[in-house]
Amino acid sequence: MNFTAQSPWYMAGFAAAAVAIPYFMGDQIMSATNGPSADGKLEQQLRGRGGVDAKILARAQRERLQVLLDEVKERRGGETRYQAALE
C-alpha cells in the first residue's frame, strides 16, 4: 500500500486500469446483448420498408402540425385548437 503513495505513476496507472477495464467490459456486454437493433440499421430498414400509405400519413401529420404551430405562433385562434389537440 505504501508503494502507491510513493509512486504517482503507479497510482495513475492503477486508477486508469480500474476505470478502463470495467468500461470496456460493460461496453462489450451491452453490445453483445442488445443485438442488431442497437446500431439503428434495423430501424432504418423498417422505416424504409414503410408503405406508401404510411409515408403519406406521416407527411399529412407533419403538415397539420405545421399549420397548428403557425396558428399558435401568429395567435389567430390556434390556441383553442392547440388546447383541444392536447386533450
C-alpha positions as CSV (number, residue, x, y, z in Angstrom):
1,M,0.0,0.0,0.0
2,N,2.9,2.3,0.7
3,F,4.1,1.8,-2.9
4,T,1.1,3.8,-4.4
5,A,1.8,6.7,-2.1
6,Q,5.5,6.8,-3.2
7,S,4.9,6.3,-6.9
8,P,2.3,8.6,-8.5
9,W,2.8,6.9,-11.9
10,Y,1.7,3.6,-10.4
11,M,-1.3,5.2,-8.8
12,A,-2.3,6.9,-12.1
13,G,-1.9,3.5,-14.0
14,F,-3.9,1.7,-11.4
15,A,-6.7,4.3,-11.5
16,A,-6.8,4.2,-15.3
17,A,-7.0,0.4,-15.3
18,A,-9.7,0.5,-12.6
19,V,-11.8,2.7,-14.9
20,A,-10.9,1.4,-18.4
21,I,-11.3,-2.3,-17.8
22,P,-14.9,-2.2,-16.4
23,Y,-15.9,0.3,-19.0
24,F,-14.6,-1.9,-21.8
25,M,-16.2,-5.0,-20.4
26,G,-19.5,-3.2,-19.9
27,D,-19.5,-1.9,-23.4
28,Q,-18.7,-5.3,-24.9
29,I,-21.5,-7.0,-22.8
30,M,-24.0,-4.3,-23.8
31,S,-23.2,-4.5,-27.5
32,A,-23.4,-8.3,-27.4
33,T,-26.8,-8.4,-25.6
34,N,-28.5,-5.6,-27.4
35,G,-28.3,-7.2,-30.8
36,P,-28.5,-5.7,-34.3
37,S,-31.1,-3.0,-33.5
38,A,-28.7,-1.1,-31.2
39,D,-26.9,0.5,-34.1
40,G,-30.0,1.7,-35.8
41,K,-29.7,-0.3,-39.0
42,L,-32.8,-2.4,-38.3
43,E,-34.9,0.7,-37.5
44,Q,-33.8,2.3,-40.8
45,Q,-34.7,-0.9,-42.7
46,L,-38.1,-1.0,-41.2
47,R,-38.7,2.7,-41.9
48,G,-37.5,2.3,-45.5
49,R,-40.0,-0.6,-46.0
50,G,-42.9,1.6,-44.9
51,G,-45.6,1.5,-47.5
52,V,-46.8,4.5,-49.5
53,D,-49.8,4.8,-47.2
54,A,-47.6,5.2,-44.1
55,K,-45.5,7.8,-45.8
56,I,-48.5,9.8,-47.0
57,L,-50.0,9.7,-43.5
58,A,-46.7,10.9,-41.9
59,R,-46.4,13.7,-44.4
60,A,-50.1,14.8,-43.7
61,Q,-49.5,14.7,-40.0
62,R,-46.4,16.9,-40.4
63,E,-48.3,19.4,-42.5
64,R,-51.2,19.5,-40.0
65,L,-48.7,20.0,-37.1
66,Q,-47.0,22.8,-39.0
67,V,-50.3,24.6,-39.7
68,L,-51.3,24.3,-36.0
69,L,-47.9,25.6,-34.8
70,D,-48.1,28.5,-37.3
71,E,-51.6,29.5,-36.0
72,V,-50.3,29.4,-32.4
73,K,-47.3,31.5,-33.4
74,E,-49.4,34.1,-35.2
75,R,-52.1,34.0,-32.5
76,R,-55.0,33.7,-34.9
77,G,-57.2,31.5,-32.7
78,G,-55.0,28.5,-32.9
79,E,-54.6,28.4,-29.1
80,T,-58.0,26.8,-28.6
81,R,-57.3,24.3,-31.3
82,Y,-53.9,23.6,-29.8
83,Q,-55.5,23.0,-26.4
84,A,-58.2,20.8,-27.9
85,A,-55.5,18.8,-29.7
86,L,-53.6,18.3,-26.5
87,E,-56.7,17.0,-24.8
